[in-house]
């Protein structure tokens, strides 16, 4: 949680990526490598990420905003980006 308190608008220090590098191995084991179409562990991570994205998108859409139009964030793997 200490890293979360240091995040600033636009994440100029790239803390989101740093947190992911620490979180996934702690959750899935030191040898875990994040890949789109690999083994069953990656399939479970993809499913979990989809559920979390859905849960985060619902209130954004409910407020009349578009979650695909994120400020200061681009993702090459997200099909719904603008």
Secondary structure, DSSP 4 states (H G I P E B T S, - for coil): -HHHHH--TT-TT-HHHHHHHHHHHHHH-TT----TTSSHHHHHHHHHHHHHHHHHHHHHHHTT--TTS-TT---TT-TT--
